[in-house]
Amino acid sequence: MKLSIQAFGVDFQNPVLLAAGTCGFGMELVDVLDIEALGGFVTKSITLEARLGNPAPRVAEFESGMINSVGLANPGLARARSEKLPWIAANVRRAKVLVSVAGHTVEEYFQLIEGLDEADGFAGFEINLSCPNDARRDGVPFALDLDAVSKIIAGCRERTGRPISAKLAPNDPRLPQTIKRAEEAGANAITLVNTAPGLLLDPDSGQARLGQGAGGVSGPALFPMGIRAVKEARAVSSLPILGVGGVLSVSDAVAYRRVGADLIQMGTATFAAPRAAEDLISGLMRWGKESDVCSWSELGRMEDLEA
Ligand SMILES: Cc1cc2nc3c(=O)[nH]c(=O)nc-3n(C[C@H](O)[C@H](O)[C@H](O)COP(=O)(O)O)c2cc1C
């Protein structure tokens, strides 16, 4: 099956990307997988200041996934620009890179875009509006505030000619409206979904299993939420969609495609199996051959199948 696909003006050699926060800035991966075999990856979200992150433990596993409260630990704008992006520019060619940014205020997003836009070596921005682990703003992510979504995306749009994808939340009761706001403000794509808010307790002590208390749920438990969100998004928008949440297998990726995702991101699955994304790419090729599907681009969407 031909896996290449064009989305928001960028040619991807295949639709499989690593999700933000699960692959650092790429350099962390060189010993464990062939980055250049991927469709691409999204960097850890960059904040204005360097952040050490939340108290340990920051991740905990449970039967159907994991919960994390990393707290956007990252080197901050200045070091991302001087160390991380130059490495990407020098070492990543075929895989396409989206740089993720996360502000604590609307203006911080603009400073991040202004501070990063001149760097080379990346295809576009993913605007993280939906981190559930940020204690500021009383834990309410920008993605759940329609006016903030409009302002942030419009301001980012003014400051860069590169494509931007708005990364939204799974627990958004007004998701179609949020998507419309992002689209009207100039987003070129939508990434769905970020982790869902959750809490795990130790059964013996009754204490939270994460140092921070609550966190974001990822992995298989998130899959049905991701699928629903992408289907809802596709019903109201023709923008490219990056589908993320609980992708483990070929059938998960195909399910995202059928509800309307153009690209797929994988995160949690790569913690247990660092080469999971490469395996997914070869699995998709084999599946295409066996199922007589000749290209990912043309792989039937649900509405086509239902027709
Ligand atoms: C440890 C960890 C750190 C994450 N950090 C970020 C981040 O910095 N920015 C972001 O937009 N999403 C972040 N995410 C969310 C992932 O990008 C993804 O949306 C989510 O994990 C669902 O995909 P998955 O089920 O394949 O892991 C993080 C997820 C995990 C597990």
The ligand as an SDF file (V2000), in Angstrom:
LIG
                    3D

 31 33  0  0  0  0  0  0  0  0999 V2000
    4.4580   11.2000   29.1570 C   0  0  0  0  0  0  0  0  0  0  0  0
    3.6030   12.0130   28.2270 C   0  0  0  0  0  0  0  0  0  0  0  0
    3.9680   13.3380   27.9560 C   0  0  0  0  0  0  0  0  0  0  0  0
    3.1820   14.1120   27.0800 C   0  0  0  0  0  0  0  0  0  0  0  0
    3.5720   15.3980   26.7930 N   0  0  0  0  0  0  0  0  0  0  0  0
    2.8540   16.1320   25.9080 C   0  0  0  0  0  0  0  0  0  0  0  0
    3.2730   17.4300   25.5150 C   0  0  0  0  0  0  0  0  0  0  0  0
    4.3210   17.9360   25.9250 O   0  0  0  0  0  0  0  0  0  0  0  0
    2.4970   18.1230   24.6360 N   0  0  0  0  0  0  0  0  0  0  0  0
    1.3400   17.6060   24.1070 C   0  0  0  0  0  0  0  0  0  0  0  0
    0.6830   18.2660   23.2970 O   0  0  0  0  0  0  0  0  0  0  0  0
    0.9340   16.3490   24.4370 N   0  0  0  0  0  0  0  0  0  0  0  0
    1.6590   15.6150   25.3080 C   0  0  0  0  0  0  0  0  0  0  0  0
    1.2600   14.3370   25.6120 N   0  0  0  0  0  0  0  0  0  0  0  0
    0.0410   13.7880   24.9930 C   0  0  0  0  0  0  0  0  0  0  0  0
    0.3880   12.9460   23.7490 C   0  0  0  0  0  0  0  0  0  0  0  0
    0.9740   13.7470   22.7540 O   0  0  0  0  0  0  0  0  0  0  0  0
   -0.8960   12.2700   23.1910 C   0  0  0  0  0  0  0  0  0  0  0  0
   -1.8320   13.2840   22.8210 O   0  0  0  0  0  0  0  0  0  0  0  0
   -1.5540   11.3290   24.2040 C   0  0  0  0  0  0  0  0  0  0  0  0
   -0.5980   10.6350   24.9550 O   0  0  0  0  0  0  0  0  0  0  0  0
   -2.4890   10.3310   23.5310 C   0  0  0  0  0  0  0  0  0  0  0  0
   -1.8020    9.4690   22.6660 O   0  0  0  0  0  0  0  0  0  0  0  0
   -1.3440    7.9690   23.1020 P   0  0  0  0  0  0  0  0  0  0  0  0
   -2.5540    7.3210   23.7090 O   0  0  0  0  0  0  0  0  0  0  0  0
   -0.8640    7.3220   21.8410 O   0  0  0  0  0  0  0  0  0  0  0  0
   -0.2500    8.1470   24.1070 O   0  0  0  0  0  0  0  0  0  0  0  0
    2.0190   13.5520   26.4880 C   0  0  0  0  0  0  0  0  0  0  0  0
    1.6800   12.2190   26.7660 C   0  0  0  0  0  0  0  0  0  0  0  0
    2.4500   11.4450   27.6120 C   0  0  0  0  0  0  0  0  0  0  0  0
    2.0440   10.0300   27.8670 C   0  0  0  0  0  0  0  0  0  0  0  0
  1  2  1  0
  2  3  1  0
  2 30  2  0
  3  4  2  0
  4  5  1  0
  4 28  1  0
  5  6  2  0
  6  7  1  0
  6 13  1  0
  7  8  2  0
  7  9  1  0
  9 10  1  0
 10 11  2  0
 10 12  1  0
 12 13  2  0
 13 14  1  0
 14 15  1  0
 14 28  1  0
 15 16  1  0
 16 17  1  0
 16 18  1  0
 18 19  1  0
 18 20  1  0
 20 21  1  0
 20 22  1  0
 22 23  1  0
 23 24  1  0
 24 25  2  0
 24 26  1  0
 24 27  1  0
 28 29  2  0
 29 30  1  0
 30 31  1  0
M  END
$$$$
